[in-house]
Amino acid sequence: MTDTSFEHTILQDRLRGASHALLWLGIVMTVLGLAAIAWPAVSSLIATLFVGWMLLLFGILALLGAFTIHGTGPFFGALLPALLSIAVGVFLLFNPRAGEVGLTLMVGMIFMLQGAFEMIIAFELRRSASWVPMLVSAILAIFIALVISAQWPEVSLLLLGILVGVNFISTGLGYIAISRALRPIS
């Protein structure tokens, strides 16, 4: 038995033992995803506030960590991102609608970069059978980025919530599928 198959079996056993919890987690995530899509403005606001809190908490912890670093250069190298994270977190918490606009623009840029990267990969793999799905994914990512940029900033109030909803649904359905495939053996 190889190490890889041994680790794979341990993972399957652990997942099999947690299949009931994964099923319920998948159901909850799917329901939350549907709610996020049904009320995208509310879920966009919640997503922005969540990012704001995470940046604020990270910034505080990084700030505390910066004071444990010796040397002027490394200290300021750790201090600057900590203060920036705190500032952006506070901004998002006190100006969530403006934060939604900024986060939506960042999502659009990420989709554009993802599409460009996937297109490069697709053309590099065009002798392979898997190049067409990669090309379709690249075109879709670039199309979404163009839609975001054409409709920005108006789309900002809804897009984050819809993307969070789609992500929750796909993750929830994935958890449900895993839990059904790995039911405990009786």
N, C-alpha and C positions, 0 to 999 in steps of 0.2 A: 504494500500500500504506500502510495506517495504522500508526501506532506500536504500537497494541494488537495487531494481527495479527502484526507483526514480533516483538514480545516473546513472543507465544503460540507462534510457530514456533520461536524459540530454546529455549523451555522444552520443547516437544515433542522437539526434536532432542537436548537434553541428557538428557531422560528416556529417549528411545529408545536412546541410547548406554549408559545405565545399566540397561537393562531386565533384563539377566541378574542383576546385583547386586540389583535390586529384587525379582526373583523369589525369590532365596535369602533375602533379608531377610524377605520376606512369609512364606515357609515357616517360618523360624525363629521369627518372632513368633507365627504361628498355633500352632506346637507348644508354645511357652512359654505361650501363653494357655490351651491345653488343659490343660497341667500345672498352671497356676495355679488353674483351676477344679477339677481333680481333687484338689489339695491346698490348699484355700483357707486353712487355718490357717497353713501355711508361707508361702504367698504374701502373706498379710496381714502377717505378721511381717517379711518381706523389704521390703514396701512401706513399712512404718512405719520400719524402719531406714534405708531409702533417703531418706525425707523428713527423718529426723533428721540424716543426714550432709549433705544439701543445705542445711538450715537452719544447721548448724554452720559449713559452709564459707562460705556467704553471710555469716553473721554475722562471721566472722573477716575476710573481705575488706572488709566494710562498716566494721568497726572500724578497720582500717588506713586506709581512706579517710577516716574521720571525723577522723583526726589531720592530714589535709592541709587541712582547712577552717579558715578564719580567722574569728574572731568567736565570741563565747560562744553566742549563740542558735543559729546554724547548726550549730556544733560539737555542742551537746547535742541538736539536732534530728536529727543523723545518728548520734550515739552511742547514743541510747535504742533505736531499732529494731535496731541492731547487737547490743547487749547482750541484748535480748529474743530475737532470733533465735538467738544463742549459747545462751541459757538453755533455750529450747524444744528446740533441737537436742540438747543434752546430756541433757535430760529424756527425750526420745524414745529416745535411744541407751541410757540406763541403765534406763528403765522402758518397754520397748516394748509390753507388754500394756496398761498404762494409756494409752499413746499411741494404741493402736488404738481404745480406747474414745472418746477425745477426737476422733480423726480421723473415726471413724464418725459421731459426732454432728454434726461439721462437714459431712460429706457429706450427711447428712439435711437440714440447714438449707439447703444449696446446692440440693438437689433441690426443696425447698419453694419457695424463692425463684424458681428456674427455672420451676417449674410455674405460679406466680402470674404471672410475667412473660409466659410463653407464652400463658396464658389471656387476659390483657389484649390481646395481639397478635391472638389468634384472634378475639376478639369485635370488635376494630377492623376486621378483615378479613373479616367474615362475609358481605359481598357478593361476595367473591372465592371462586374454586373451591378455593383453597389453605387456607381457614380450618379445614376439618375435620381434616386431618392435624395441624395445629398444635394444635387443641383436644385431639386424642387424645394427642399428646405431652405437653401440659400435664397432662391427667388422669393419665397414666402416671407422670409425675414426682412429682405430689402423692401418688399412691398409694404409690409407693416410699418417699417421705418419711414417710408415715404408718406403713408397715410397719416402717421403721427405728425410728421413735419408739416404736412399740408393743412391739418386741422388743429395744430397747436396754436394757442394754448387752450382753445375751447374743449378739446378732447381730454384735457387733463383731469377734469372733475369726474370722469367716468372710467378712463382707461385703466388706471391702477387697480380699481376694484374688480373690473372684468378680468384682468390678468391674474389677480390673486384668486378669483373664483375659479378660473380655468385650471390654475395650478392645484388648488385644493381638490377639485373634482378628479383630475387625473391622478393625483397622489392617493386620494381616497379609493378610487377604483382599483388602483394598483395594490393597495393594502388588502382590499376585499379579495382580489384575485389570488394573492399570495396566501391569505388565510384559508381560502377554499381549496387551493392546491396542496397545502401542507396540513390538512386536518390531522389531529392526533390519531395514530393507528390504534384501533381498539381490538 
